[in-house]
């Protein structure tokens, strides 16, 4: 029997459907051809799984910024405040889930043209539009009721957070640089929300460092997107950006973040509050973390998002854990609160 040639073997391999054709998401490191279509029908439990994917629980890690006021006030081991901070964290998670569902509803047409985003449950048809709209509405109602139960100030910041997200989804995300400013505002509002929920006074340094770091991450994401193949066809706002401008913005925000954080660690009030002069070495982890993020932006252009990729990147996770461990050790072990 004659053995198949290399060309016939290649044709045979091309005829075998890839795992994505039966509903699995594509690899984060490659884009499948447009002929491979996502699965759009299945049993009810399969659709419920799509609902879970729609609210993106893996992205809720951003809401840990809500805990920042408790951590830097040396109150993380005080149960009443920790419980209120945890409630605020889950409130922002519910709001985030509603926002993600709303964004996927408004972006359904463009997502279906994207090589990766077309596999999202709403774009693929795995989650019906009626389900998606009910999900977005139900989550925001539940989140805001819980937010006002924590206190009027937290309820107002949660409402403002959701309102800005609405404006971002409908208009502001289409305006270059304003869109990144909104992303930074979201992070700052999380920190403020954490302070309001626990009645902890927030440091100006904390808010400034949060805003600058968020701007850095936002510019990095845009830099990654314009480097991706055919990115301009998926997001019109990217046409208003240029690579040189984003490189400059990244350099400025990286430097400003580093200087602001170092100034915070060396500030007399910071050293007096934590009763230590040795918080400044943690700046090294901040620098390493930003360097690694820039590497992911430039070296992995075919991933869906560098902010999502960094959560799967071993060196980046190690750097973050190193920073957390060092800060917690200095703040709580070397000089614990009275």
Backbone torsions as a table, in degrees:
resi	resn	phi	psi	omega
1	UNK	NA	134.5	-176.3
2	UNK	-76.7	131.8	-179.9
3	UNK	-73.2	144.9	179.9
4	UNK	-67.4	145.0	177.7
5	UNK	-75.2	167.8	179.2
6	UNK	-61.2	-37.7	-177.2
7	UNK	-68.7	-40.0	179.3
8	UNK	-68.0	-35.1	177.6
9	UNK	-64.4	-39.7	178.7
10	UNK	-63.4	-43.5	179.1
11	UNK	-63.0	-39.7	179.8
12	UNK	-63.3	-41.1	-179.8
13	UNK	-65.2	-36.2	-179.9
14	UNK	-68.9	-25.7	-179.0
15	UNK	-80.1	-18.3	-179.3
16	UNK	-79.2	123.5	-176.8
17	UNK	-64.2	137.7	177.5
18	UNK	-72.4	159.8	179.3
19	UNK	-54.3	-30.1	-177.7
20	UNK	-65.0	-27.5	-176.6
21	UNK	-68.0	-13.3	176.1
22	UNK	-108.5	16.6	168.8
23	UNK	113.1	-3.0	179.1
24	UNK	-82.3	147.4	178.2
25	UNK	-69.5	153.1	179.4
26	UNK	-72.3	162.8	176.2
27	UNK	-62.2	144.9	179.6
28	UNK	-70.8	-11.8	-175.1
29	UNK	-103.0	2.1	178.5
30	UNK	-155.0	155.3	178.0
31	UNK	-106.9	131.8	179.2
32	UNK	-84.4	154.8	179.5
33	UNK	-62.5	153.0	-176.3
34	UNK	-63.5	-17.8	179.0
35	UNK	-69.5	-20.7	177.3
36	UNK	-85.3	112.8	-174.2
37	UNK	-104.6	145.1	177.6
38	UNK	-71.1	153.8	178.4
39	UNK	-72.8	138.4	-176.2
40	UNK	-122.7	-0.4	179.1
41	UNK	-136.9	152.3	-178.4
42	UNK	172.7	179.0	-179.1
43	UNK	-68.7	168.7	-175.5
44	UNK	-61.7	-38.2	-178.5
45	UNK	-67.7	-30.2	176.3
46	UNK	-68.0	-37.9	177.3
47	UNK	-69.3	-35.9	176.1
48	UNK	-62.5	-36.4	174.3
49	UNK	-60.9	-35.1	176.6
50	UNK	-66.5	-34.7	176.2
51	UNK	-61.6	-43.7	178.6
52	UNK	-61.9	-41.6	178.1
53	UNK	-65.6	-32.8	-177.8
54	UNK	-64.1	-38.7	-178.3
55	UNK	-80.8	-3.7	172.7
56	UNK	49.7	64.4	179.8
57	UNK	-59.5	-25.9	179.0
58	UNK	-67.5	-17.4	179.0
59	UNK	-89.6	-8.6	-176.8
60	UNK	-68.6	-11.0	178.4
61	UNK	-57.9	-25.3	178.1
62	UNK	-60.5	-26.6	-176.4
63	UNK	-76.5	-2.2	175.6
64	UNK	-65.0	-15.7	175.2
65	UNK	-61.6	-21.9	175.9
66	UNK	-61.4	-29.2	-177.3
67	UNK	-82.8	-9.6	-174.4
68	UNK	-56.6	-46.1	180.0
69	UNK	-59.3	-37.9	180.0
70	UNK	-68.1	-41.8	-178.5
71	UNK	-63.6	-49.6	-175.1
72	UNK	-81.9	-3.1	170.8
73	UNK	-96.1	4.0	-179.9
74	UNK	61.1	37.1	-177.6
75	UNK	-120.1	14.9	-173.1
76	UNK	-68.4	-19.5	179.2
77	UNK	-99.8	12.5	176.0
78	UNK	-97.6	104.9	-170.0
79	UNK	-51.6	-46.3	-177.9
80	UNK	-58.1	-44.3	179.4
81	UNK	-70.7	-36.8	-179.9
82	UNK	-64.9	-38.1	178.3
83	UNK	-66.1	-40.5	178.3
84	UNK	-66.8	-38.6	177.5
85	UNK	-66.0	-39.2	178.2
86	UNK	-65.1	-39.5	177.7
87	UNK	-63.7	-39.9	176.9
88	UNK	-64.2	-40.2	177.8
89	UNK	-58.2	-49.1	-178.4
90	UNK	-69.5	-29.3	174.7
91	UNK	-63.1	-43.1	177.2
92	UNK	-68.0	-30.8	176.6
93	UNK	-64.9	-41.5	177.6
94	UNK	-64.9	-42.5	177.5
95	UNK	-62.4	-40.9	178.9
96	UNK	-62.1	-42.6	178.8
97	UNK	-60.5	-41.1	177.6
98	UNK	-64.5	-41.5	-179.7
99	UNK	-64.5	-42.9	179.8
100	UNK	-62.8	-41.9	178.0
101	UNK	-63.4	-43.3	179.5
102	UNK	-63.1	-43.1	179.4
103	UNK	-62.2	-41.7	-179.9
104	UNK	-67.2	-29.4	176.4
105	UNK	-69.6	-46.9	-177.7
106	UNK	-72.0	-26.6	-177.2
107	UNK	-100.0	14.1	-171.4
108	UNK	-58.2	-38.4	-178.1
109	UNK	-67.8	-47.0	-178.6
110	UNK	-71.4	-34.8	178.8
111	UNK	-62.0	-35.0	-179.4
112	UNK	-68.9	-15.3	177.4
113	UNK	-97.2	-5.5	-176.6
114	UNK	-88.8	137.9	-176.8
115	UNK	-63.7	-23.0	179.1
116	UNK	-110.8	-45.2	-174.4
117	UNK	-67.7	-15.8	177.8
118	UNK	-66.2	-13.4	178.0
119	UNK	-91.4	-0.5	175.2
120	UNK	-64.2	145.4	-171.1
121	UNK	-55.6	-40.6	-178.0
122	UNK	-73.3	-44.9	178.9
123	UNK	-62.7	-36.8	-178.1
124	UNK	-78.6	-15.7	-177.4
125	UNK	91.5	3.2	178.5
126	UNK	-67.2	-36.8	174.4
127	UNK	-108.3	114.0	179.9
128	UNK	-60.6	152.9	-178.8
129	UNK	-60.2	-36.9	178.9
130	UNK	-63.3	-40.2	176.0
131	UNK	-62.9	-45.4	-176.0
132	UNK	-63.0	-42.4	179.8
133	UNK	-66.5	-41.5	177.7
134	UNK	-64.5	-38.3	179.0
135	UNK	-63.3	-48.0	-178.7
136	UNK	-61.7	-42.8	-179.2
137	UNK	-69.5	-45.1	-177.8
138	UNK	-63.4	-41.4	-178.7
139	UNK	-66.6	-40.8	-177.7
140	UNK	-69.9	-36.8	178.0
141	UNK	-64.0	-47.4	179.5
142	UNK	-61.7	-42.9	-178.1
143	UNK	-65.0	-44.5	-176.9
144	UNK	-71.5	-34.7	174.9
145	UNK	-61.4	-44.4	178.3
146	UNK	-67.3	-34.6	-178.7
147	UNK	-65.2	-46.2	179.7
148	UNK	-70.0	-24.4	174.5
149	UNK	-66.7	-29.2	177.4
150	UNK	-76.5	-21.6	-180.0
151	UNK	149.2	151.0	-177.6
152	UNK	-62.9	-37.2	179.7
153	UNK	-64.7	-44.1	178.7
154	UNK	-66.9	-37.4	177.6
155	UNK	-61.5	-39.9	-179.8
156	UNK	-69.4	-40.7	179.9
157	UNK	-68.4	-34.6	177.3
158	UNK	-66.6	-40.3	177.8
159	UNK	-64.8	-43.3	177.9
160	UNK	-62.7	-38.9	178.2
161	UNK	-60.6	-46.0	-179.2
162	UNK	-69.5	-38.8	179.0
163	UNK	-63.3	-41.5	177.6
164	UNK	-65.6	-35.1	176.1
165	UNK	-63.8	-38.1	176.6
166	UNK	-62.2	-47.5	179.2
167	UNK	-62.6	-38.0	178.7
168	UNK	-63.5	-45.9	-177.0
169	UNK	-67.8	-36.2	-174.2
170	UNK	-86.7	-30.2	-174.9
171	UNK	-143.0	-51.2	-166.9
172	UNK	-65.7	-27.1	179.7
173	UNK	-70.8	-8.7	177.5
174	UNK	-95.4	3.4	-179.3
175	UNK	-110.2	116.8	-176.4
176	UNK	-59.0	140.2	-179.7
177	UNK	71.4	-36.9	173.4
178	UNK	-64.9	-36.2	180.0
179	UNK	-62.5	-40.9	178.5
180	UNK	-70.1	-35.5	175.8
181	UNK	-61.1	-37.5	177.1
182	UNK	-65.5	-40.2	178.4
183	UNK	-60.5	-41.8	177.5
184	UNK	-64.2	-40.4	179.4
185	UNK	-62.0	-36.8	178.6
186	UNK	-60.3	-42.8	-179.9
187	UNK	-66.6	-42.2	179.2
188	UNK	-63.5	-39.7	-180.0
189	UNK	-66.6	-31.0	174.5
190	UNK	-63.4	-44.7	179.6
191	UNK	-64.1	-46.2	178.6
192	UNK	-60.8	-40.7	177.9
193	UNK	-60.7	-41.1	177.3
194	UNK	-62.5	-37.5	177.6
195	UNK	-67.9	-42.6	179.3
196	UNK	-66.0	-39.8	-177.4
197	UNK	-65.6	-30.2	-176.3
198	UNK	-107.8	-0.7	-178.9
199	UNK	58.7	38.4	178.3
200	UNK	-104.9	132.2	177.7
201	UNK	-72.1	131.2	-175.1
202	UNK	-95.2	141.1	177.6
203	UNK	-74.9	140.8	175.3
204	UNK	-62.4	-34.6	177.2
205	UNK	-60.4	-40.9	-178.3
206	UNK	-61.6	-43.0	-179.3
207	UNK	-69.6	-40.9	-179.9
208	UNK	-65.6	-46.1	179.8
209	UNK	-62.8	-39.4	178.1
210	UNK	-62.7	-45.9	-179.0
211	UNK	-62.6	-45.0	-178.5
212	UNK	-66.6	-41.8	178.8
213	UNK	-63.8	-40.9	179.8
214	UNK	-65.9	-38.6	175.5
215	UNK	-61.8	-42.6	178.2
216	UNK	-58.7	-47.0	179.9
217	UNK	-65.2	-39.1	179.7
218	UNK	-65.3	-44.1	177.8
219	UNK	-65.3	-35.6	177.1
220	UNK	-63.5	-39.8	179.3
221	UNK	-65.5	-41.5	178.3
222	UNK	-66.3	-39.0	177.9
223	UNK	-61.4	-39.1	178.1
224	UNK	-65.9	-41.6	-175.8
225	UNK	-67.9	-39.3	-178.8
226	UNK	-73.7	-18.4	177.2
227	UNK	-82.9	-17.6	-178.3
228	UNK	-73.4	149.7	-178.8
229	UNK	-62.2	131.3	174.7
230	UNK	61.9	25.4	-175.9
231	UNK	-62.5	-35.8	-178.3
232	UNK	-62.6	-25.0	179.6
233	UNK	-77.2	-20.9	-179.7
234	UNK	-92.8	-34.8	-177.8
235	UNK	-132.1	109.5	-177.1
236	UNK	-64.4	-30.6	-178.0
237	UNK	-61.9	-26.2	-177.9
238	UNK	-65.8	-22.3	179.4
239	UNK	-68.2	-20.5	179.9
240	UNK	-84.8	-10.3	177.2
241	UNK	-95.6	155.3	170.4
242	UNK	-132.8	154.3	-173.5
243	UNK	-61.5	-40.1	-178.1
244	UNK	-65.5	-43.0	179.1
245	UNK	-62.7	-39.1	178.9
246	UNK	-70.8	-36.7	176.8
247	UNK	-62.6	-41.5	177.8
248	UNK	-64.3	-44.3	179.7
249	UNK	-62.5	-39.6	177.7
250	UNK	-63.9	-43.2	-179.7
251	UNK	-64.1	-43.5	-178.6
252	UNK	-65.5	-46.9	-177.5
253	UNK	-70.7	-33.2	176.3
254	UNK	-64.0	-45.3	179.3
255	UNK	-65.4	-44.6	-178.4
256	UNK	-64.3	-38.7	178.4
257	UNK	-64.0	-45.4	-179.5
258	UNK	-62.4	-46.8	-178.6
259	UNK	-64.5	-42.4	-179.3
260	UNK	-64.4	-43.1	-180.0
261	UNK	-66.8	-42.5	178.7
262	UNK	-63.3	-40.5	177.5
263	UNK	-61.8	-38.1	177.8
264	UNK	-62.9	-44.4	-177.9
265	UNK	-68.1	-26.5	-178.0
266	UNK	-96.4	-7.1	-179.0
267	UNK	-62.5	140.3	-177.4
268	UNK	-60.2	-38.0	179.6
269	UNK	-67.3	-37.3	177.8
270	UNK	-65.1	-45.8	-179.1
271	UNK	-65.9	-34.3	178.8
272	UNK	-71.6	-40.3	-177.8
273	UNK	-66.9	-45.9	-179.0
274	UNK	-86.6	-8.0	179.7
275	UNK	54.6	46.8	177.7
276	UNK	-156.0	149.5	173.6
277	UNK	-104.6	11.1	-169.7
278	UNK	-114.9	25.1	175.1
279	UNK	-80.6	-22.5	-175.1
280	UNK	-61.9	-30.5	178.7
281	UNK	-60.8	-19.8	178.5
282	UNK	-66.6	-13.9	176.5
283	UNK	-59.6	-30.7	-179.9
284	UNK	-59.1	-39.9	179.5
285	UNK	-68.2	-33.4	176.1
286	UNK	-62.4	-45.1	179.5
287	UNK	-64.4	-44.7	179.8
288	UNK	-63.5	-39.8	-180.0
289	UNK	-63.0	-42.9	178.9
290	UNK	-68.6	-38.0	177.1
291	UNK	-61.6	-43.9	-179.7
292	UNK	-65.8	-37.6	177.6
293	UNK	-62.2	-43.4	178.1
294	UNK	-62.3	-36.0	177.2
295	UNK	-62.6	-44.0	-179.8
296	UNK	-64.9	-37.3	178.9
297	UNK	-61.6	-42.8	-173.3
298	UNK	-90.1	-29.5	-172.6
299	UNK	-94.6	-15.8	-177.4
300	UNK	-128.0	68.6	-174.8
301	UNK	-69.3	-18.4	-175.8
302	UNK	-95.2	4.3	172.9
303	UNK	-76.0	156.3	-177.2
304	UNK	-66.2	-40.3	-177.7
305	UNK	-155.7	134.4	178.1
306	UNK	-67.8	-30.4	177.9
307	UNK	-69.0	-28.1	175.3
308	UNK	-81.3	-38.1	-179.3
309	UNK	-65.3	-34.5	-176.4
310	UNK	-66.5	-24.3	178.0
311	UNK	-74.1	-16.5	177.9
312	UNK	-104.1	-3.4	-176.2
313	UNK	-88.2	118.5	-176.5
314	UNK	-57.1	-51.6	179.4
315	UNK	-58.7	-40.3	-179.8
316	UNK	-65.8	-45.3	178.9
317	UNK	-60.9	-40.3	178.8
318	UNK	-61.8	-41.5	179.6
319	UNK	-63.6	-45.0	-179.8
320	UNK	-63.2	-44.8	179.2
321	UNK	-64.4	-35.1	176.5
322	UNK	-62.8	-42.9	178.2
323	UNK	-64.0	-46.7	179.9
324	UNK	-60.3	-45.7	-178.9
325	UNK	-62.5	-43.3	-178.9
326	UNK	-66.5	-45.9	-179.3
327	UNK	-63.7	-44.5	180.0
328	UNK	-63.4	-38.6	-179.2
329	UNK	-66.4	-44.2	-179.6
330	UNK	-67.2	-46.6	-173.6
331	UNK	-73.7	-40.5	-171.3
332	UNK	-105.4	-24.0	-176.5
333	UNK	-99.7	-48.6	-179.0
334	UNK	-69.3	-42.7	-177.9
335	UNK	-137.0	71.6	-178.8
336	UNK	-64.0	155.2	179.3
337	UNK	-67.6	152.7	-179.5
338	UNK	-75.6	NA	NA
